[in-house]
């Protein structure tokens, strides 16, 4: 019976491997601009569904001194401190404004010390999509000078035109951030959770 459950889990994992959670990162809206124009500014992105732990409504993070500018702070997620990163800023696309549909996508990022949870600020979650290998396109070499080819793993062509930029969850953290998360970043004398 245990083996049968493991086989079902493997089958579910195989199905989910081609699935991506898509979301938008929108720019601050200029006065008088239509919402559709603002949403088109920065585009649609996707994360592998297997790396997404959960999606939560926006909660104002507690700011921490000495962190990078794109780190909005830390939230309490059922007793665990989870850092929240403004994904728009991390990708060099500008700060993500907080609106009615703004949410935090909690992602499990693999690292040397195990899997770590990190929250990424997104303007709005769209849907979970299935991506076939024939829909994948390489990232243009025009962006090869920056860190983008490392962060954007490939582009998925949409049936209606346009692309979804597929992000590599493990590449969204700088190596020093991954190390500090693995170490727990706890001051001496405090218990690690």
C-alpha positions as a LaTeX table, in Angstrom:
\begin{tabular}{lrrr}
\hline
Residue & $x$ (\AA) & $y$ (\AA) & $z$ (\AA) \\
\hline
Unk1 & 0.00 & 0.00 & 0.00 \\
Unk2 & 2.84 & 2.43 & 0.82 \\
Unk3 & 4.48 & 1.73 & $-2.53$ \\
Unk4 & 1.19 & 2.38 & $-4.32$ \\
Unk5 & 0.91 & 5.81 & $-2.65$ \\
Unk6 & 4.49 & 6.63 & $-3.66$ \\
Unk7 & 3.68 & 5.71 & $-7.26$ \\
Unk8 & 0.64 & 8.01 & $-7.23$ \\
Unk9 & 2.80 & 10.81 & $-5.81$ \\
Unk10 & 5.38 & 10.30 & $-8.56$ \\
Unk11 & 2.63 & 10.41 & $-11.19$ \\
Unk12 & 1.25 & 13.66 & $-9.74$ \\
Unk13 & 4.77 & 15.13 & $-9.68$ \\
Unk14 & 5.24 & 14.16 & $-13.33$ \\
Unk15 & 2.01 & 15.90 & $-14.29$ \\
Unk16 & 2.89 & 19.05 & $-12.32$ \\
Unk17 & 6.38 & 19.37 & $-13.83$ \\
Unk18 & 5.01 & 21.15 & $-16.90$ \\
Unk19 & 2.76 & 23.44 & $-14.87$ \\
Unk20 & 3.53 & 27.04 & $-13.99$ \\
Unk21 & 1.79 & 29.58 & $-11.78$ \\
Unk22 & 1.51 & 32.78 & $-13.82$ \\
Unk23 & 1.35 & 36.26 & $-12.34$ \\
Unk24 & 1.73 & 39.89 & $-13.33$ \\
Unk25 & 4.16 & 42.50 & $-12.19$ \\
Unk26 & 2.74 & 45.93 & $-12.96$ \\
Unk27 & 4.39 & 49.29 & $-12.85$ \\
Unk28 & 3.12 & 52.21 & $-10.80$ \\
Unk29 & 0.14 & 53.65 & $-12.62$ \\
Unk30 & 0.55 & 57.13 & $-14.05$ \\
Unk31 & $-2.28$ & 59.57 & $-13.34$ \\
Unk32 & $-4.94$ & 59.21 & $-16.05$ \\
Unk33 & $-3.47$ & 55.97 & $-17.47$ \\
Unk34 & $-5.78$ & 53.04 & $-18.08$ \\
Unk35 & $-5.22$ & 49.96 & $-15.94$ \\
Unk36 & $-4.61$ & 47.70 & $-18.97$ \\
Unk37 & $-1.71$ & 49.94 & $-20.02$ \\
Unk38 & $-0.14$ & 49.75 & $-16.57$ \\
Unk39 & $-0.47$ & 45.95 & $-16.43$ \\
Unk40 & 1.19 & 45.58 & $-19.82$ \\
Unk41 & 4.24 & 47.55 & $-18.67$ \\
Unk42 & 6.16 & 44.71 & $-17.08$ \\
Unk43 & 4.49 & 41.58 & $-18.37$ \\
Unk44 & 3.57 & 38.09 & $-17.29$ \\
Unk45 & 5.86 & 35.72 & $-15.43$ \\
Unk46 & 5.69 & 32.11 & $-14.31$ \\
Unk47 & 7.14 & 29.95 & $-11.56$ \\
Unk48 & 7.18 & 26.14 & $-11.57$ \\
Unk49 & 4.11 & 25.05 & $-9.61$ \\
Unk50 & 6.23 & 22.51 & $-7.72$ \\
Unk51 & 8.24 & 25.35 & $-6.14$ \\
Unk52 & 5.15 & 27.33 & $-5.03$ \\
Unk53 & 4.15 & 26.54 & $-1.46$ \\
Unk54 & 1.18 & 28.91 & $-1.20$ \\
Unk55 & $-0.26$ & 32.26 & $-2.21$ \\
Unk56 & $-1.35$ & 34.63 & 0.53 \\
Unk57 & $-3.07$ & 38.00 & 0.54 \\
Unk58 & $-0.75$ & 40.94 & 0.97 \\
Unk59 & 0.42 & 41.42 & 4.54 \\
Unk60 & 2.62 & 44.42 & 5.29 \\
Unk61 & 6.10 & 43.04 & 6.03 \\
Unk62 & 8.15 & 44.23 & 8.99 \\
Unk63 & 11.09 & 46.17 & 7.56 \\
Unk64 & 14.53 & 45.08 & 8.69 \\
Unk65 & 17.52 & 47.45 & 8.71 \\
Unk66 & 20.55 & 46.53 & 6.63 \\
Unk67 & 18.68 & 44.52 & 3.98 \\
Unk68 & 18.79 & 45.04 & 0.23 \\
Unk69 & 16.43 & 47.66 & $-1.17$ \\
Unk70 & 14.28 & 45.03 & $-2.91$ \\
Unk71 & 13.68 & 43.16 & 0.37 \\
Unk72 & 10.42 & 44.58 & 1.70 \\
Unk73 & 10.85 & 42.92 & 5.10 \\
Unk74 & 9.69 & 39.78 & 6.88 \\
Unk75 & 6.26 & 38.29 & 7.54 \\
Unk76 & 5.12 & 35.80 & 10.15 \\
Unk77 & 3.86 & 32.70 & 8.35 \\
Unk78 & 2.47 & 30.35 & 10.99 \\
Unk79 & 5.35 & 31.05 & 13.37 \\
Unk80 & 8.13 & 31.19 & 10.78 \\
Unk81 & 9.86 & 34.38 & 9.67 \\
Unk82 & 9.66 & 34.54 & 5.87 \\
Unk83 & 11.49 & 37.28 & 3.96 \\
Unk84 & 9.46 & 39.12 & 1.31 \\
Unk85 & 11.22 & 40.29 & $-1.84$ \\
Unk86 & 9.75 & 42.77 & $-4.32$ \\
Unk87 & 10.14 & 40.65 & $-7.45$ \\
Unk88 & 9.72 & 43.65 & $-9.75$ \\
Unk89 & 12.67 & 45.37 & $-8.12$ \\
Unk90 & 14.68 & 42.14 & $-8.01$ \\
Unk91 & 14.24 & 41.79 & $-11.76$ \\
Unk92 & 15.19 & 45.43 & $-12.37$ \\
Unk93 & 11.66 & 46.41 & $-13.45$ \\
Unk94 & 10.86 & 48.90 & $-10.70$ \\
Unk95 & 8.99 & 48.71 & $-7.41$ \\
Unk96 & 5.68 & 46.82 & $-7.24$ \\
Unk97 & 2.85 & 49.03 & $-5.99$ \\
Unk98 & 0.45 & 47.57 & $-3.43$ \\
Unk99 & $-3.07$ & 47.34 & $-4.86$ \\
Unk100 & $-6.26$ & 45.39 & $-4.17$ \\
Unk101 & $-5.00$ & 42.16 & $-5.83$ \\
Unk102 & $-1.38$ & 42.36 & $-4.62$ \\
Unk103 & $-0.31$ & 39.09 & $-3.05$ \\
Unk104 & 2.73 & 37.25 & $-1.77$ \\
Unk105 & 3.74 & 34.07 & $-3.57$ \\
Unk106 & 5.55 & 31.88 & $-1.04$ \\
Unk107 & 8.15 & 29.78 & $-2.83$ \\
Unk108 & 10.36 & 26.96 & $-1.60$ \\
Unk109 & 13.87 & 27.70 & $-2.85$ \\
Unk110 & 16.41 & 24.86 & $-2.75$ \\
Unk111 & 19.78 & 25.68 & $-1.22$ \\
Unk112 & 22.80 & 24.02 & 0.33 \\
Unk113 & 21.21 & 23.96 & 3.78 \\
Unk114 & 17.91 & 22.54 & 2.50 \\
Unk115 & 14.74 & 24.15 & 1.21 \\
Unk116 & 13.99 & 27.71 & 2.35 \\
Unk117 & 10.72 & 29.66 & 2.09 \\
Unk118 & 10.79 & 33.11 & 0.54 \\
Unk119 & 7.85 & 35.37 & $-0.32$ \\
Unk120 & 7.78 & 37.22 & $-3.63$ \\
Unk121 & 5.53 & 40.24 & $-4.04$ \\
Unk122 & 3.32 & 40.01 & $-7.15$ \\
Unk123 & 0.72 & 42.43 & $-8.46$ \\
Unk124 & $-1.80$ & 39.71 & $-9.30$ \\
Unk125 & $-1.82$ & 35.93 & $-9.74$ \\
Unk126 & $-3.39$ & 34.85 & $-13.02$ \\
Unk127 & $-3.65$ & 31.06 & $-13.37$ \\
Unk128 & $-1.85$ & 27.74 & $-13.47$ \\
Unk129 & $-0.95$ & 26.81 & $-17.04$ \\
Unk130 & 0.35 & 23.65 & $-18.68$ \\
Unk131 & 3.38 & 24.28 & $-20.88$ \\
Unk132 & 4.36 & 21.79 & $-23.54$ \\
Unk133 & 8.02 & 21.54 & $-24.64$ \\
Unk134 & 7.03 & 22.87 & $-28.10$ \\
Unk135 & 5.92 & 26.16 & $-26.52$ \\
Unk136 & 9.35 & 26.91 & $-25.01$ \\
Unk137 & 11.62 & 29.47 & $-26.63$ \\
Unk138 & 15.16 & 30.45 & $-25.58$ \\
Unk139 & 15.82 & 33.75 & $-23.85$ \\
Unk140 & 17.12 & 36.20 & $-26.50$ \\
Unk141 & 20.89 & 36.61 & $-26.51$ \\
Unk142 & 20.35 & 40.37 & $-26.29$ \\
Unk143 & 19.93 & 39.88 & $-22.52$ \\
Unk144 & 22.99 & 37.64 & $-22.15$ \\
Unk145 & 25.11 & 40.35 & $-20.51$ \\
Unk146 & 22.86 & 40.61 & $-17.45$ \\
Unk147 & 21.80 & 38.04 & $-14.88$ \\
Unk148 & 18.50 & 37.55 & $-16.76$ \\
Unk149 & 19.37 & 34.33 & $-18.61$ \\
Unk150 & 20.12 & 32.82 & $-15.23$ \\
Unk151 & 16.83 & 34.05 & $-13.70$ \\
Unk152 & 14.61 & 33.69 & $-16.77$ \\
Unk153 & 15.01 & 30.03 & $-17.76$ \\
Unk154 & 12.98 & 30.29 & $-20.97$ \\
Unk155 & 9.99 & 31.93 & $-22.61$ \\
Unk156 & 6.67 & 30.13 & $-23.06$ \\
Unk157 & 4.75 & 31.13 & $-26.15$ \\
Unk158 & 1.06 & 31.81 & $-25.51$ \\
Unk159 & $-1.58$ & 30.58 & $-27.98$ \\
Unk160 & $-2.98$ & 34.11 & $-28.26$ \\
Unk161 & 0.50 & 35.58 & $-28.82$ \\
Unk162 & 3.01 & 37.01 & $-26.44$ \\
Unk163 & 5.22 & 35.21 & $-23.95$ \\
Unk164 & 5.32 & 34.20 & $-20.31$ \\
Unk165 & 8.83 & 34.63 & $-18.87$ \\
Unk166 & 9.51 & 31.45 & $-16.89$ \\
Unk167 & 11.60 & 32.11 & $-13.81$ \\
Unk168 & 14.04 & 29.68 & $-12.20$ \\
Unk169 & 13.09 & 29.79 & $-8.51$ \\
Unk170 & 16.59 & 28.80 & $-7.33$ \\
Unk171 & 18.17 & 31.71 & $-9.23$ \\
Unk172 & 15.98 & 34.42 & $-7.67$ \\
Unk173 & 18.21 & 34.62 & $-4.58$ \\
Unk174 & 21.78 & 35.88 & $-4.61$ \\
Unk175 & 24.29 & 33.32 & $-3.27$ \\
Unk176 & 24.87 & 35.34 & $-0.07$ \\
Unk177 & 21.10 & 35.50 & 0.57 \\
Unk178 & 20.77 & 31.74 & 0.16 \\
Unk179 & 23.66 & 31.23 & 2.60 \\
Unk180 & 22.16 & 33.56 & 5.23 \\
Unk181 & 18.76 & 31.84 & 4.93 \\
Unk182 & 20.42 & 28.43 & 5.29 \\
Unk183 & 22.31 & 29.63 & 8.38 \\
Unk184 & 19.07 & 30.90 & 9.89 \\
Unk185 & 20.34 & 34.49 & 10.33 \\
Unk186 & 19.58 & 34.27 & 14.07 \\
Unk187 & 21.51 & 36.43 & 16.56 \\
Unk188 & 23.53 & 34.58 & 19.18 \\
Unk189 & 21.45 & 33.46 & 22.15 \\
Unk190 & 18.15 & 33.24 & 20.27 \\
Unk191 & 16.65 & 29.84 & 19.46 \\
Unk192 & 16.47 & 28.95 & 15.76 \\
Unk193 & 13.02 & 27.86 & 14.61 \\
\hline
\end{tabular}
